Amino acid sequence: MITHLIGICGTAMATLAAMLKRTGTDVRGSDQGVYPPMSDFLEAEGIPVLSGYRAEHITSDLDLVVVGNAIARGNVELEEVLDRKIRYCSLPEAIRDHFLWRARSIVIAGTHGKTTTTALSGWLLADGGVDPSMLVGGIAKNFGAGGSSFRLGQGRDFVIEGDEYDSAFFDKTAKFLKYVPDIAVVNNIEFDHADIYTDLAAVTLAFRRLVNLVPRRGLLLLGADSEAALSLERVAVSRVETFGTGENADWHALDIEIVGASTRFRVRRGGTNLGVFEVPLLGIHNVRNGLAAVAVATEVGITPDRIAASLRGFSGVRRRLEVVGVASGVTVYDDFAHHPTAVEATLAGLRASQPGARIWAVFEPRTASSCRRIFQDDFARAFAGADEVIVAPVFRSSLPEAERLSVSDLVRDLTRGGRSARAAGSIDDIVRSIARERQPGDLVVIMSNGGFGGIHQKLLRALGGGMPEEAGAGPRA
């Protein structure tokens, strides 16, 4: 079988290509502006990548074409597929049809924390000996020499990150609705993806549809600390268990404390003490992520002692409060946070671990939601956890001004709230400012869901050529 992927260099598309190749499928694909890191990843996997989109790439020997969700009508390869009526599908359909129908599908969903919770769950199951498969929207450091976004095991379980974003040009429903869940986790629900959903009610409806797919003998795990997630309990047909930091949760995390670069907590299930667990991550949000993974692993049949030992060995996920280097006494972190709730949680976790440090938050508004004014006031509250805030220009500058996040208003509101805040015109401006004003012991958290112009290494060079940290060093979130 020969499969062609249009838009193959997307993170999820490249991962799917590698998974298909590992199962014996002849895979190739095309993309516009092929560049690292995914081009290097695909080359290492032995998958041919055609540069640019051309009608002649759609050859007569193709059995299936997978269409990435960034591909729209007018793309010459897509138009050729439609004209010739070649079998095509979306990425989530391909994942379901090739991997999930025969598996026990464990879908990890929620507005925040799904990547970390998926990586945690996959690791607990793998280290617990059940040999699961896994697909995660990030690089999980426990898998492979440099980490991996997927694992193909021989066991029954498939742990997959359930993304609420849309599936393809012909299917604007959430990806996770194709993942046939036997066990579903909904960590939390907030408004996000403003380019897809009109309001919180629309987001909640997508999760409600996910809940409706869990079979009667399945399990739904709901984050009890999220009112919107907890509200799904009343529409569930399956067994439901809740998890959180409140006493009413079925899975209750309590006695939470920071221990160096880790967070320790006790777990009580339905009044029964399961013991003390420790996760090498920071923040209450990561206690919830860890608690959900503990619940998943328990459902699969792994013992509490084995879970606790595996949890301590978790190595984290790239770009989740990841230390990229230390120079002149300044620690530089890379963090994926782009939603106000994630920003606030990340800064709170770092502050709890190092209360006396000066924290710089460097933010690039880049996602469809973070570029919009809808979160204007929320960002002002979220960044209050930093001592110094630098805001880069809005990435989506083509948005109408009335809809676009106002950087000047954000800086003004932070300054009125007692924070030192400024707008930056360029990456070089940011680097110069921090290099000029740095103090030993400063913590610089660079927040963006994109590459941010390579700012991390530029800053380290300006600070004095700091060497990257060893994998796993420093606190993570």
ZANU-705989 format. One record per residue: x, y, z of N, C-alpha, C in turn; residue in three letters. Coordinates in steps of 0.1 Angstrom, whole numbers, plus 5000, padded with zeros to 4 digits. Each point is the difference from the previous one (the first is absolute). Last residue first. Example, Ala and Ser with C-alpha at 12.3 -4.5 7.8 and 13.67 -1.06 7.14 Angstrom:
BEGIN
512849785071500950115000499250115008Ser;500349434999499150125000500950125000Ala;
END
This chain:
BEGIN
507852195336498650005002499349974987Ala;505249975030499250004987498550015004Arg;505550085022498549985001499350014987Pro;505249845002499250125003498649965001Gly;502849674971500550095010499050125002Ala;499749644966499449975014500450095010Gly;503149954959498649975000499649965014Ala;504050344996499749864997498649975001Glu;501450504988499949915011499949864995Glu;502550404972498749935003500149915011Pro;503450414998499849874995498649955003Met;501750534994499749895009499849874993Gly;501650484988500349874994499749895009Gly;499350485008501349955003500249864995Gly;496250314995500249995014501449955003Leu;498450024956500150145005500450005014Ala;499049584980501250064995500350145005Arg;495949805011501149935007501450054995Leu;496150164978500150055013501249945008Leu;498949834958500550144998500250065014Lys;498049584998501449994998500750144998Gln;495349995005500649935011501550004999His;497050174965500450095011500749935011Ile;498149884954501249955006500550085011Gly;495850084976501250054994501349955006Gly;495549855013500350135006501450054994Phe;497149584994501550005002500550135005Gly;495049855013500749994988501550015002Gly;496550065032499749864995500749994987Asn;501450305045499450014987499749854995Ser;502850295042498749934998499550034986Met;504550005036499650054986498849924996Ile;502650145048499149904994499550064986Val;504350075038499350064988499249894994Val;502550135050499449904992499250064988Leu;504550155036498850034992499549874993Asp;504150045026498949945006498750034993Gly;503950344994500249865003498849955008Pro;499150404967500749995013500249855002Gln;498850374955500149875008500750015013Arg;499150334962499550025014500149875009Glu;501650044953500450125007499650015014Arg;498649644972501549995002500550125007Ala;495450004988500349905011501549995003Ile;498650284964499450055013500449905012Ser;501149894955500950115005499550045014Arg;497449684977501349955004500950105006Val;495950144981499749925012501449945006Ile;500050244959499750095011499849925013Asp;500549754960501350065004499850105012Asp;496249814980500749905008501350065005Ile;496350364989500749894993500649905010Ser;497450395013499850004986500549894992Gly;497950055052501349994992499750004986Ala;497650175051499949944986501350004993Ala;499149985056500350084988499649924987Arg;499850035060499649944988500450094988Ala;500049895057500950074990499749934987Ser;496450035041501049924993500850094991Arg;496150145027501249995008501149914993Gly;495450144984500049905010501349975008Gly;499650304963499150055010499949915012Arg;502449864963500750105007499250065011Thr;498049694971501049935009500850105008Leu;496950164968499349945011501049935010Asp;501850204960499450105009499349935012Arg;501649724966501150065007499550105010Val;496849824971500549905010501150055008Leu;498450274966499050005011500549905010Asp;502550034961500250125008499050005012Ser;499749654968501249995008500250125009Val;495549784978500750135001501249985010Ser;497049654967500550035013500850135000Leu;496249934963501449965003500350045015Arg;495950104975500049865005501449965006Glu;499150434980499049995010500049865006Ala;502850104963500550065013499049985011Glu;500349654960499550145002500450055014Pro;503249634978498750015007499550145000Leu;504449864984498950024990498650015007Ser;504249885022499850154999498950034990Ser;501849595029499050014990499650154998Arg;503349905032500449934989499050014988Phe;501150365040499049904997500449934986Val;503950225030498950044991499149884998Pro;502749985045500350024986498850044992Ala;501350065054499049954991500450034985Val;502049955055500250054987499149944990Ile;500750075057499249944989500450084987Val;501649895055500350084988499249934989Glu;499349835042500550125004500350104988Asp;496149595005501350034996500550145005Ala;495549815005500949925007501550024996Gly;496250224979500350065013500949915009Ala;498049904956501450045001500350075013Phe;495549864991500949884999501550045002Ala;496450334997500149935013501049895000Arg;499450244960500550095010500049935014Ala;498149774964501550005000500550105010Phe;495449984995500549875006501550005000Asp;497650354979500050025014500649885007Asp;499649974953500850125003500150015016Gln;497949674967500849965012500750125006Phe;497450044960499149935009500749975013Ile;502050204959499750085011499149935011Arg;503549744966498750075000499750075013Arg;503749704988500250124992498750095001Cys;500349575020500850095008500250134992Ser;497549644980499350065011500950105007Ser;501749774962498850074996499250065012Ala;505249935007498949924996498850084996Thr;504150225016500149934987498849924995Arg;502850375036498649964997499949954986Pro;504250015035499650024986498649964998Glu;503450135045498849944994499850054986Phe;503349955048500150064986498949934991Val;501450095055499149934991500150074987Ala;503249965047499650074988499149914992Trp;501550025055499549934988499750094989Ile;503249955048499350104991499649934987Arg;500649765050500650034987499250114993Ala;499049775043500850125001500650044987Gly;497249605007499350125004500850135000Pro;499949504978501150105002499450145004Gln;497149634994501249925002501250095003Ser;495650184992500049915012501349935002Ala;499550264961500150085012500049925012Arg;499249784959501450055001500250085013Leu;495649874990500849885004501550045001Gly;497050334985499749975015500949885004Ala;500050134955500750105008499949975015Leu;497649734969501449984998500850095009Thr;495350054998500449885007501549975000Ala;498150374976499950025014500549885008Glu;499749964953501150105004500050025015Val;496549744982501349934999501250095004Ala;495750194996500049905012501349935000Thr;499250304964500350075013500049905012Pro;501749844952498650035005500250065014His;503749834976499550114992498650045004His;504849675012498850075005499650114991Ala;503949684999499050004989498850085004Phe;505550045014498649955005499050034989Asp;505750005016499150004988498649955005Asp;504450255028499049894998499350024987Tyr;504850165027499150034989499149884998Val;503450235041499449884994498950044990Thr;504750255022498650024996499549864993Val;504650105016499149995011498550014997Gly;503550014966500250115009499050005012Ser;498449664968501150084996500150125010Ala;497249504986500450095011501250084996Val;495749694973501450045003500150095012Gly;496049774984500849994988501450045002Val;495549815030501250075001500849984987Val;494649965005501249934998501250095001Glu;494850025004500950055010501449934999Leu;497549824966499150025012500950055012Arg;501649874956499350124999499050025011Arg;501549504993500650124994499150125000Arg;499349625036499750024986500750134995Val;500949615044499450124995499850014985Gly;501749645031501050104996499450124994Ser;498749585038499550084989501050114996Phe;500149675038500950004989499650074988Gly;497449975040501250065004501050004988Arg;496049764995499850155000501250075004Leu;500049535003500150054986499850154999Ser;499549795042501449994996500250054985Ala;495649985018500850105007501550004996Ala;497149664983499650134995500950115006Ile;500349575017500650004987499850144994Arg;497849915040501550015002500750014987Asp;495249944999500550135005501550025002Pro;498149644963499950025015500550145004Thr;497649844952501350025006499950035015Ile;496449944965500449895009501350015006Gly;497050304973500649904991500549885008Val;498250385022498949934993500649894991Glu;503050285023499349915009498949924993Thr;502350334976500949895003499349905009Ala;497850414993500149924987500749875003Val;500050325034498749934999499949914988Ala;503950265006499949905011498749924998Val;500650384973500849894996500049885009Ala;497850405013499349944989500749874995Ala;502250275032498949925006499249934989Leu;503550294987500549885005498949915006Gly;498850434985500449924988500549865005Asn;499050325033498849954993500349914989Arg;503550225020499549905010498749944994Val;502050354977500649874997499749895011Asn;498350445005499449954987500749864997His;501650265036498849935003499349934988Ile;505450115002498750064999498849915003Gly;505049844980499650105010498650054997Leu;503149514993499450124994499650105010Leu;501449505003501150104998499650124992Pro;497149685035500250024986501050104998Val;498049645040500850114997500350014985Glu;496649765043500550004986500850134998Phe;497749665042500650134996500649984986Val;495649715020501450025002500550144995Gly;495449795003500849924990501550035002Leu;495250045031501350054997500849914991Asn;494550065005501149915002501350074996Thr;495750204994500249995014501249915003Gly;498750094955498849965006500249975015Gly;504450084981498949964991498849955008Arg;504850325005499049935007498949974990Arg;505550175002498849974993499149925008Val;504350385006499449875004498849984992Arg;504750284987498650015004499549865004Phe;504550344980499649885008498650025004Arg;503650214961498950025008499549875006Thr;505150224980498849904999498950055009Ser;504650184997499450014986498849914998Ala;501250105049501050034990499350034987Gly;496649885028501249945005501150014989Val;494750195016501150014991501249945006Ile;494749875011501250085004501049994989Glu;494649855018500850034989501250095005Ile;495949745019501350015006501150034990Asp;495849794977500150095012501449995006Leu;496349824957501450035003500150105012Ala;496149624981500350135007501550015003His;495949734971501550005001500450135006Trp;495649984997500249865003501549975001Asp;497950485013500549924989500249865003Ala;498850365031498949934994500449924988Asn;502950295025499749885008498949924993Glu;503550314971498950025010499649875006Gly;503250064964500650045013498950025011Thr;499649664956500350135002500650035014Gly;496849644965501350015006500350155002Phe;495749604989500550135000501450015006Thr;496749624972500750035012500650144999Glu;496049654975500650135002500850005013Val;497549644961500450025014500850135000Arg;496849994959501049915006500150035015Ser;497350274973499349875000501049905007Val;499550575003500849884997499149885001Ala;499050475009499649954987500749874996Val;500750255042498549984999499649954986Arg;504650135011499649885007498549964998Glu;502450404985499849904990499549875007Leu;501450405023498650014996499749894990Ser;504450085016499249935010498549994995Leu;503150274976500349864998499149915009Ala;499750475005499549964987500249854997Ala;501850205040498549995000499449954987Glu;504849895022499550084989498549984999Ser;502749765031500350145003499650094989Asp;499649524999499050065009500350145003Ala;501049674957500750095009499050075009Gly;499249504977499850154999500750085010Leu;499649494972500750075012499850154997Leu;497549514983500250154997500650065013Leu;499449474976500350095012500250144995Leu;497249514980501250095000500250085013Gly;496349714985501049935008501350085001Arg;496450164973499549985013501049945010Arg;502050284959499049895002499649985014Pro;501550474975500649905009499049895003Val;499150404973500649894993500649895009Leu;498150435014498949914995500549884992Asn;503050345016499449925012499049914995Val;501650314969501049905003499549905011Leu;497450374989499949904989501149895003Arg;500150375028498849925003499849894989Arg;503450324994500349905010498849915004Phe;499350354969500949904994500449905011Ala;497450355015499249914992500949904993Leu;501950355024499549905009499249904992Thr;501750384977501149915004499449885009Val;497050344988500449924988501149905003Ala;498650315033499049904998500349914988Ala;502850375010500249885009499049904998Leu;500750304958499950035014500249885008Asp;500550014952499550145002500050045015Thr;503449664970498950005009499650155003Tyr;503649924970499149884998498750015008Ile;503650325003499849994985499149884997Asp;501550095045499050104996499750004985Ala;502449705037499849984986498950094994His;499349945051501350004992499649984986Asp;497750015054499950054986501450014994Phe;499249625037500050154999499850044986Glu;500249535034499450064988500050155002Ile;502649515020499450135003499550054986Asn;501749545006500650085011499350125004Asn;498549534977499850144997500650085012Val;500349474978500450095011499750144995Val;498549464987500150144996500350085012Ala;499849464980500350085011500250144995Ile;498749734968499649915010500150065014Asp;499650244948500549995014499449885008Pro;500650194949499349895005500449975015Val;501250374967501049915007499349895008Tyr;498450404972500349884992500849905008Lys;498750435017498849934998500249884991Leu;503450335012499849895010498749924998Phe;501450394973500749884997499649895009Lys;496450394990501349975008500649874996Ala;497050264963499849965014501449965006Thr;499150154954500350105010499749965014Lys;500849804948499549965013500550095011Asp;501350034954498749954998499349965013Phe;504550174997499250104994498549964998Phe;502549795041500450014986499150114994Ala;500149905049500649894994500650024986Ser;499450345047499249944989500949904992Asp;500750085054500150084988499349934988Tyr;500849845046498650054997500050084987Glu;503249575018500050144996498650044996Asp;502549595029498850034993499850154998Gly;504149615007499650135004498850044991Glu;501349495014500150104990499550135005Ile;501449445011499850135007500250114989Val;498949465000500550104992499650145007Phe;500349425012499750145003500650094990Asp;500649515003498750034996499750155000Arg;505149804992498949995009498750044995Gly;504550024981499349884996498849985009Gln;502350494984500249885008499249894996Gly;502050514984499249894995500349875008Leu;500450585005500549875004499149894994Arg;501350594996499149884998500849875005Phe;501850455000498650045000499049874999Ser;505350065021499249964988498650055003Ser;505750015019498650025002499249974987Gly;504749945003499750145000498650045003Gly;501449545001501250075004499850155001Ala;495749685006501150014991501150095005Gly;495950065027499949904989501150034990Phe;499050275040500249865005500149904988Asn;498950484996501549975001500349865005Lys;496150234968500049955013501449945003Ala;497850384966501149905001500149965015Ile;495350154975501250065004501149905001Gly;495149924994500350124993501250085005Gly;498849444999499950125009500450124991Val;498849435002500250124990499750125008Leu;501049435009499850135004500250104989Met;499549435018500350104990499750145005Ser;501349585034499050074993500650074987Pro;501449655039500550024986498950074992Asp;500349865049498949964991500250034985Val;502850095042500149874994498949964991Gly;501450415027499249905008499949874993Gly;502050384979500949955011499349905009Asp;497450184965501249944995500949945011Ala;496250255012499649874995501249934994Leu;500750435017499649915011499649874995Leu;501050334968501249965007499649905011Trp;496650214975500749904992501249955007Gly;497650335022499249884999500849894992Ser;501850445002500149935013499349875000Leu;499750274961501449955002500149925013Ala;495950224992500249884991501449945002Thr;499150395024499249895006500149874990Thr;502050414986500749955011499349885006Thr;497850224965501349944995500849945012Thr;495850235009499949874994501349944995Lys;498950445024500649885006500049874993Gly;496350404993501450015005500449865005His;495850034979500650134995501450015003Thr;497849514995499950115009500750134994Gly;500349414996499550124995499950115011Ala;501749464985500350115010499650134994Ile;498849454991500150134995500150115011Val;500649454988500050085012500350154995Ile;498449484979500450144997499850095013Ser;500949474985499350075010500550155000Arg;500049724954500750035012499050035011Ala;499349924952500349875006500750025014Arg;498650374972498849915001500349875007Trp;503350364991499250015012498849905000Leu;503750084964500549965013499049995012Phe;499350114951501249925000500449955014His;496250294992499849884992501249915000Asp;500050425025499049905005500049874991Arg;502850354987500549945013499049905005Ile;498850244961501149914997500549935013Ala;496850355004499449884994501049894997Glu;501550425016499449925010499349884995Pro;502050304967500949935009499449925011Leu;497150054956500750105009501049925009Ser;498549844949499550015014500850105008Cys;499049754946500750095009499350005013Tyr;500249754947499649995014500850095009Arg;499150124949500949925007499649995015Ile;498250244958499249925010500949895006Lys;501050374968500249864996499349915009Arg;499850475007499749984986500049854996Asp;501550135044498550014998499649984986Leu;504650015009499449895007498550004998Val;502450364984500349884992499349885006Glu;499950405024499150014989500249884991Glu;502950045036498749975004499050004989Leu;504450144991499949865003498749965004Glu;500850464993500049924988499949855002Val;497850385031501249935000500149914988Asn;496050225010501050084992501449955000Gly;496749925041499649994986500950104992Arg;502349855045498750064996499849984985Ala;503249835046499949994985498550044997Ile;501949935044500450134995499850014985Ala;499249605026498950105002500450144996Asn;501749544975500350075012498950115002Gly;499649534973500050144998500150075013Val;501249504975499650075012500250154999Val;499249564964500650135002499550065014Val;500549484972499450095010500750135001Leu;501149664968498949945005499250095009Asp;503650074956499650045013498749925005Leu;502450024956500249885008499650035015Asp;500150334963498949904998500149885009Ser;501950505014500249904989498949895000Thr;501250515018498949915002500049904988Ile;503150355000500349925012498949905003His;499750334965500749884996500549915012Glu;498050445005499049904996500649874997Ala;502250335036499949994985499049894997Arg;502650315042498749934997499950004984Tyr;504750035034498950074993498949914997Gly;504149735009500050145004499050084991Ser;500349475019500150084988499850155003Leu;501849545028499250125001500250084987Val;500849465021500250104990499150125002Pro;501949655038498750044993500350114990Ile;502849775036500149944987498750034992Gly;501450145045499149894999500049944987Glu;502650385009500549895008499149885000Ala;498750384977501149954993500649885008Glu;496550255019499549924989501249934993Leu;501050315034499449885006499549914989Phe;501850414987501149915005499449885006Asp;497050334987500649954988501249905004Ser;497750245034499249884995500649954987Met;501650395026500549875004499349884993Pro;501450344970500149935012499050065011Pro;498650044948501150055009500049925013Tyr;497350114948500449895009501250045008Val;496450234969501050055009500549905010Gly;495749844981500650124995501050055010Gln;498549474989499750125008500750124994Asp;498749414995500550134995499750115009Ser;500849414999499150125002500650134994Gly;500049405009500750124995499050115003Arg;500549425011499550145003500950104993Val;498449455005500950084992499550155001Asp;499349615039499450074989501150084992Thr;500549725041500249944987499450074988Gly;500450125049499149894998500049944986Thr;502650385013500449895009499149884998Arg;499050394976501249944995500449885008Lys;496550275016499649924988501249934994Leu;500950305034499249895006499649914989Met;502150404988500949915006499349885005Ala;497350344983500849944989501049905006Ala;497650265031499149904994500849924988Leu;502150375020500049895009499149884995Thr;500250404975501349935000500049885009Ala;496250285002500149934987501349924999Met;499450285038499149895000500149924987Ala;502550405002500449915010499249875000Thr;500550254954499450045013500449895010Gly;501249964954501050065010499350065012Cys;497749814960500749905008500950055011Ile;496550144963500350085012500749915011Gly;497649724968500150144996500150085012Ile;501149474990499550095009500250144995Leu;499549464981500650134998499450105010His;500649424992499350115006500850134998Thr;499549454982500850124999499150125005Ile;500449425005499150125000500950125000Met;
END
